[in-house]
Amino acid sequence: MPPPVRRIALDRDPYVAPPTDHDGGATTATLTPPGPAAAARTRQPAAEVRERMRVESVWLAYGDRWVVRDVSLPVRQGEVLALIGASGSGKTTLLRSLNRLTEVTAGAGRAGSITLDGEEIHELEVNQLRRRVSMVFQQPNPFPMSILDNVAYALAEHPGHGRRRRRRTPELEATAADALRRAGLYDEVADDLNRPALRLSGGQQQRLCIARALAANPEVLLLDEPCSALDPISTATIEELIVGLRESVAIVIVTHNLQQAQRVADHVAFMHLGELVEYGTSEQIFARPTKQRTRDYISGAFG
Amino acid sequence: MAAEGAQLPALAPGPGVPVVRPRRQSISSWPLVDRIGYWLCWATGVALCAIALAVVLYMFVKGISYLKPSLFVQSPAPGVKQNETGGFFDPIVGTFMLTGLGILIAAPVGVAIAAWLSEYARPRALARAVESAIEMIGGVPSVVLAIFGLLVFSQGFLGFLSQRAANGAVYGRSFFAASVIMAVLALPLIVGSVREGLAQVPDHMREAAYALGKTRASCIRHVLLPAIRPSVASGIVLGMGRIIGDTAIVTILVGVTLKLEKVGGVPLIGNYRGTGSTLTSYVYTNSPAGEGGSPQKAYAAAFVLLMIVLLLNAIVTRLSGDTQPLGRTALAGRLRMIGRSMPWIP
């Protein structure tokens, strides 16, 4: 019998503990396995941290069932925000609401406000919004076309690239190659960009999806359990990539893997049954959680 | 990483180690009723194979013996003896004319209907109505469609599609009229195949497109349709088979002339405004059921017809069995594959 859920009222500016190198060293040490990603992880905060999106007392519903209740969060460029929590805690729904992908589901409803650079996202044109707030899914889902076409398709209809996908300008290819480079895939596929994307390995496919999402230069990148279908090596590569990307794009990642959250995230939000239980820096959440529920979850008592 | 240098275990057990394989389940333990049912199922399956084989063999033996290369190049001619009645060049051309235009009309319409039904389907009542309409058309006997077509194309304002008599009456029978009705006949098959293909594309593919800021239309055009190209192709081939095999629409709407009759001076359009025959109507006319003029040629034409339909079936099997993503050289690969599947074609 779980204890009753307490609603955590968040201030407009949630408390953010100043990140330090030695906070909670013991817990961190036991939870972080040695590995390439852990080694690559710089504990230094990014040079510039700037708020891109703001979630303000958001409620989300499917039909008449509320799946997210009164959540407030900032999404900042220069840092990675991880949403953790058990299945059914509403974290994926919250993530999908950030680029209005919840609207694809029939019967979805919402209350509260989500802003992107100060603009209410429901007042933006939805396809423009999704270009600025891009998403990568749990299952690698490249389109059944060539590697180059996958990225070029994401670029098409983008201002400056014309509407015709078939017309391949050197400029378009350069932009696509640049996106592939940012996703760390270019060197592996450079010899034949016209090969079908579905021939790539799972990890490469997922990096292609990241490249595709980055192609249109989004301001925010949403990742919905991007590594849960991948092997540990591919996971490490992608985690490294995520940490490297946070300088240029705000990143929100949903993950079931607590160690992954610890490895990649600067801030962590713990959700339970649709409520935001605790929000804080990665160090604080994993080393000194203030709520009993968070403590139970990260020590594996439930979820 | 530690296992990198380790040897893989040998796949086969050592010598003298018996390999245990699961034995097939015996039906001798079944109740009698089930055993009788089992044998009946088996017998019907074998009987069906026998019938199919008999049709092919019979047509093969009969057709081959009467088939002469000259039949393919000679036009039908009136004559009392069988060696005076010419060949079936005109019916073959007629078959291609009818199938070509019919599919040209049916394919885009069918794909559009299927895409709308699968991806939009709003308002729901309209979608259900469209669905029932497609089902209804699929169930209507083609002779009913043909009579309906005759009614429609005999209207005065559609005279430009067939020929007009001196008194202004519209004949209503032409390749144009038949092609349109044939398109209606092929439509349910194309819609069905394309819808099936669209249903198999996982939703996360659509979401990936939406998440890139693509509209629904762009997703259909650039992601879904390329992904289901094999389904579209097999729908088209199924539709072609249906058109090639239909007799009622041809006999009613293309008229009963065996030779292609041109109306007006324009080359292709004149042919489509005119009348003629196809392989099916040629078989019917020449068989003892029709005028019975040249049963041997009916057999030969039926054999050619059967071969064309079998070829189309082989293409469908080949297309639908293959779900590989299509790259840039898709068409070439596809053609090579079709070639491999039909070794009797040099």
Interface residues (C-beta under 8 A of the other chain):
Chain A: N99 L101 V104 N127 Q128 L129 R130 R131 S134 M135 F137 Q139 N141 F143 P144 M145 S146 Y153 A154 A156 E157 R165 N194 R195 P196 A197 L198 C209 R212 A213 A216 L222
Chain B: P202 H204 M205 R206 E207 A208 A209 Y210 A211 L212 G213 K214 T215 S218 H222 V223 P226 A227 P325 L326 G327 R328
